[in-house]
Amino acid sequence: MPRNHRRFILLVEDDTYIVSVFQRVFEGRPDFMLDIATKVSDALDKIKVVTYDLVFLDMKLGHSYAGMDILRALNRQEIEVRARGQAIAHSLVIIMTASINLRDVMEEAQQLGVLCFIDKPIPLTAEFVKDVVQRLGLPLLPLEGTGPRPVQ
């Protein structure tokens, strides 16, 4: 499936339950490519290679409050690509956190293009994730047949 028909999503999260919910939502969907980073270094490596349509970003990974570092790196990456004269779409970013006071980072995060903040704990279900994605204008295409389709 060509890139322009697929939506690339990055989930930066170390909570295994949240990761499993996202995996269930996007499993077998050729219209979406879900990448998962459970560590800061993984997230930084991934954003160097892929331009994501949507990033769900936990502000605290392990014992580190490095979500803002990832957000800044994502923003720097987009600026560098544009400076080379290349077109790049802005990644939509949703911050998810229960670990820090959002007011401490909200202003800078909004300047860096964060779309919204989700305060954990949230009743995270597959339906919630689907609803968020659809509200962003990235609707889940209906699956044909009853089983999952392979990624092409």
BALOBA-1460 file (C-alpha; in Angstrom, 3 decimals):
// residues 152
<rec num="1" residu="m" x="0.000" y="0.000" z="0.000"/>
<rec num="2" residu="p" x="1.495" y="3.390" z="-0.965"/>
<rec num="3" residu="r" x="2.598" y="5.797" z="1.755"/>
<rec num="4" residu="n" x="-0.138" y="8.296" z="0.850"/>
<rec num="5" residu="h" x="-2.787" y="5.704" z="1.713"/>
<rec num="6" residu="r" x="-1.255" y="4.750" z="5.056"/>
<rec num="7" residu="r" x="-1.198" y="6.698" z="8.276"/>
<rec num="8" residu="f" x="1.947" y="6.355" z="10.366"/>
<rec num="9" residu="i" x="1.416" y="6.464" z="14.124"/>
<rec num="10" residu="l" x="4.060" y="6.458" z="16.839"/>
<rec num="11" residu="l" x="3.135" y="5.465" z="20.368"/>
<rec num="12" residu="v" x="5.782" y="6.490" z="22.901"/>
<rec num="13" residu="e" x="4.678" y="4.636" z="26.010"/>
<rec num="14" residu="d" x="6.172" y="2.208" z="28.535"/>
<rec num="15" residu="d" x="2.900" y="0.997" z="30.091"/>
<rec num="16" residu="t" x="2.271" y="-2.489" z="28.694"/>
<rec num="17" residu="y" x="-1.508" y="-2.221" z="29.087"/>
<rec num="18" residu="i" x="-1.680" y="0.973" z="27.015"/>
<rec num="19" residu="v" x="0.615" y="-0.557" z="24.399"/>
<rec num="20" residu="s" x="-1.646" y="-3.622" z="24.171"/>
<rec num="21" residu="v" x="-4.756" y="-1.460" z="23.646"/>
<rec num="22" residu="f" x="-3.106" y="0.378" z="20.754"/>
<rec num="23" residu="q" x="-1.894" y="-2.909" z="19.267"/>
<rec num="24" residu="r" x="-5.458" y="-4.283" z="19.333"/>
<rec num="25" residu="v" x="-6.824" y="-1.186" z="17.616"/>
<rec num="26" residu="f" x="-4.335" y="-1.233" z="14.735"/>
<rec num="27" residu="e" x="-3.673" y="-4.968" z="14.377"/>
<rec num="28" residu="g" x="-4.216" y="-6.193" z="10.834"/>
<rec num="29" residu="r" x="-4.972" y="-2.713" z="9.468"/>
<rec num="30" residu="p" x="-3.022" y="-1.996" z="6.294"/>
<rec num="31" residu="d" x="-4.256" y="1.618" z="6.376"/>
<rec num="32" residu="f" x="-2.241" y="2.285" z="9.560"/>
<rec num="33" residu="m" x="1.334" y="1.576" z="10.565"/>
<rec num="34" residu="l" x="1.829" y="1.589" z="14.346"/>
<rec num="35" residu="d" x="5.353" y="1.974" z="15.692"/>
<rec num="36" residu="i" x="5.960" y="1.625" z="19.410"/>
<rec num="37" residu="a" x="8.810" y="3.109" z="21.423"/>
<rec num="38" residu="t" x="9.087" y="2.175" z="25.085"/>
<rec num="39" residu="k" x="12.324" y="4.075" z="25.690"/>
<rec num="40" residu="v" x="13.468" y="7.595" z="24.898"/>
<rec num="41" residu="s" x="16.333" y="6.351" z="22.722"/>
<rec num="42" residu="d" x="13.916" y="4.206" z="20.670"/>
<rec num="43" residu="a" x="11.612" y="7.175" z="20.081"/>
<rec num="44" residu="l" x="14.497" y="9.444" z="19.052"/>
<rec num="45" residu="d" x="15.788" y="6.799" z="16.620"/>
<rec num="46" residu="k" x="12.342" y="6.297" z="15.072"/>
<rec num="47" residu="i" x="11.597" y="9.981" z="14.470"/>
<rec num="48" residu="k" x="14.905" y="10.320" z="12.608"/>
<rec num="49" residu="v" x="13.721" y="7.841" z="9.976"/>
<rec num="50" residu="v" x="9.941" y="8.175" z="9.735"/>
<rec num="51" residu="t" x="7.650" y="11.171" z="9.456"/>
<rec num="52" residu="y" x="4.647" y="10.287" z="11.604"/>
<rec num="53" residu="d" x="1.130" y="11.532" z="10.974"/>
<rec num="54" residu="l" x="0.249" y="11.148" z="14.641"/>
<rec num="55" residu="v" x="2.334" y="10.752" z="17.810"/>
<rec num="56" residu="f" x="0.907" y="9.681" z="21.170"/>
<rec num="57" residu="l" x="3.576" y="10.772" z="23.647"/>
<rec num="58" residu="d" x="3.829" y="9.831" z="27.304"/>
<rec num="59" residu="m" x="5.760" y="12.513" z="29.161"/>
<rec num="60" residu="k" x="7.383" y="10.089" z="31.601"/>
<rec num="61" residu="l" x="9.185" y="6.974" z="30.450"/>
<rec num="62" residu="g" x="10.651" y="4.913" z="33.253"/>
<rec num="63" residu="h" x="12.148" y="7.336" z="35.741"/>
<rec num="64" residu="s" x="12.783" y="10.047" z="33.183"/>
<rec num="65" residu="y" x="10.536" y="12.987" z="32.313"/>
<rec num="66" residu="a" x="11.864" y="13.015" z="28.755"/>
<rec num="67" residu="g" x="8.671" y="13.548" z="26.790"/>
<rec num="68" residu="m" x="9.549" y="17.188" z="26.162"/>
<rec num="69" residu="d" x="12.988" y="16.140" z="24.877"/>
<rec num="70" residu="i" x="11.278" y="13.864" z="22.344"/>
<rec num="71" residu="l" x="8.867" y="16.630" z="21.374"/>
<rec num="72" residu="r" x="11.734" y="19.097" z="20.891"/>
<rec num="73" residu="a" x="13.631" y="16.557" z="18.758"/>
<rec num="74" residu="l" x="10.551" y="15.979" z="16.612"/>
<rec num="75" residu="n" x="10.198" y="19.725" z="16.099"/>
<rec num="76" residu="r" x="13.929" y="20.135" z="15.271"/>
<rec num="77" residu="q" x="13.663" y="17.307" z="12.739"/>
<rec num="78" residu="e" x="10.777" y="19.036" z="10.929"/>
<rec num="79" residu="i" x="12.650" y="22.377" z="10.906"/>
<rec num="80" residu="e" x="15.810" y="20.743" z="9.488"/>
<rec num="81" residu="v" x="13.876" y="19.030" z="6.689"/>
<rec num="82" residu="r" x="12.135" y="22.292" z="5.747"/>
<rec num="83" residu="a" x="15.486" y="24.128" z="5.823"/>
<rec num="84" residu="r" x="16.747" y="21.712" z="3.144"/>
<rec num="85" residu="g" x="13.802" y="22.789" z="1.004"/>
<rec num="86" residu="q" x="11.930" y="19.528" z="1.379"/>
<rec num="87" residu="a" x="8.225" y="19.345" z="2.083"/>
<rec num="88" residu="i" x="7.210" y="17.648" z="5.315"/>
<rec num="89" residu="a" x="3.869" y="17.342" z="7.005"/>
<rec num="90" residu="h" x="3.651" y="18.423" z="10.619"/>
<rec num="91" residu="s" x="3.161" y="15.469" z="12.964"/>
<rec num="92" residu="l" x="0.066" y="15.768" z="15.137"/>
<rec num="93" residu="v" x="1.115" y="15.187" z="18.748"/>
<rec num="94" residu="i" x="-1.068" y="14.145" z="21.671"/>
<rec num="95" residu="i" x="0.562" y="14.190" z="25.088"/>
<rec num="96" residu="m" x="-0.603" y="11.598" z="27.605"/>
<rec num="97" residu="t" x="0.551" y="11.876" z="31.190"/>
<rec num="98" residu="a" x="-0.297" y="11.408" z="34.832"/>
<rec num="99" residu="s" x="3.185" y="12.033" z="36.117"/>
<rec num="100" residu="i" x="3.777" y="15.738" z="35.876"/>
<rec num="101" residu="n" x="1.918" y="18.967" z="36.307"/>
<rec num="102" residu="l" x="0.845" y="19.825" z="32.759"/>
<rec num="103" residu="r" x="0.954" y="23.543" z="33.470"/>
<rec num="104" residu="d" x="4.729" y="23.264" z="33.757"/>
<rec num="105" residu="v" x="5.069" y="22.203" z="30.120"/>
<rec num="106" residu="m" x="1.799" y="23.251" z="28.492"/>
<rec num="107" residu="e" x="2.958" y="26.584" z="27.041"/>
<rec num="108" residu="e" x="6.150" y="25.242" z="25.464"/>
<rec num="109" residu="a" x="4.371" y="22.107" z="24.247"/>
<rec num="110" residu="q" x="1.693" y="24.183" z="22.527"/>
<rec num="111" residu="q" x="4.392" y="26.310" z="20.876"/>
<rec num="112" residu="l" x="5.904" y="23.067" z="19.583"/>
<rec num="113" residu="g" x="2.576" y="22.106" z="18.054"/>
<rec num="114" residu="v" x="0.985" y="19.734" z="20.546"/>
<rec num="115" residu="l" x="-2.587" y="19.117" z="19.516"/>
<rec num="116" residu="c" x="-3.997" y="18.180" z="22.920"/>
<rec num="117" residu="f" x="-3.224" y="16.779" z="26.343"/>
<rec num="118" residu="i" x="-4.772" y="13.648" z="27.827"/>
<rec num="119" residu="d" x="-4.516" y="13.424" z="31.584"/>
<rec num="120" residu="k" x="-4.030" y="9.871" z="32.829"/>
<rec num="121" residu="p" x="-5.532" y="7.790" z="34.191"/>
<rec num="122" residu="i" x="-8.067" y="7.602" z="31.425"/>
<rec num="123" residu="p" x="-10.489" y="4.805" z="30.658"/>
<rec num="124" residu="l" x="-8.305" y="3.679" z="27.771"/>
<rec num="125" residu="t" x="-10.185" y="1.276" z="25.573"/>
<rec num="126" residu="a" x="-9.944" y="0.372" z="21.921"/>
<rec num="127" residu="e" x="-13.083" y="2.469" z="21.302"/>
<rec num="128" residu="f" x="-11.483" y="5.519" z="22.955"/>
<rec num="129" residu="v" x="-8.374" y="5.248" z="20.748"/>
<rec num="130" residu="k" x="-10.511" y="4.764" z="17.614"/>
<rec num="131" residu="d" x="-12.595" y="7.809" z="18.534"/>
<rec num="132" residu="v" x="-9.496" y="10.007" z="19.028"/>
<rec num="133" residu="v" x="-8.015" y="8.906" z="15.695"/>
<rec num="134" residu="q" x="-11.291" y="9.489" z="13.845"/>
<rec num="135" residu="r" x="-11.794" y="12.923" z="15.403"/>
<rec num="136" residu="l" x="-8.373" y="13.894" z="14.038"/>
<rec num="137" residu="g" x="-9.574" y="13.161" z="10.524"/>
<rec num="138" residu="l" x="-7.672" y="9.901" z="10.219"/>
<rec num="139" residu="p" x="-10.648" y="7.544" z="10.012"/>
<rec num="140" residu="l" x="-10.160" y="3.845" z="10.327"/>
<rec num="141" residu="l" x="-11.124" y="2.254" z="7.032"/>
<rec num="142" residu="p" x="-13.537" y="-0.678" z="7.326"/>
<rec num="143" residu="l" x="-11.877" y="-4.057" z="7.121"/>
<rec num="144" residu="e" x="-13.002" y="-6.427" z="4.401"/>
<rec num="145" residu="g" x="-13.893" y="-9.961" z="5.497"/>
<rec num="146" residu="t" x="-13.705" y="-11.218" z="9.035"/>
<rec num="147" residu="g" x="-10.008" y="-11.771" z="9.582"/>
<rec num="148" residu="p" x="-7.094" y="-9.349" z="9.712"/>
<rec num="149" residu="r" x="-5.585" y="-8.282" z="6.402"/>
<rec num="150" residu="p" x="-1.833" y="-8.563" z="5.896"/>
<rec num="151" residu="v" x="0.202" y="-5.404" z="5.509"/>
<rec num="152" residu="q" x="1.121" y="-4.961" z="1.847"/>
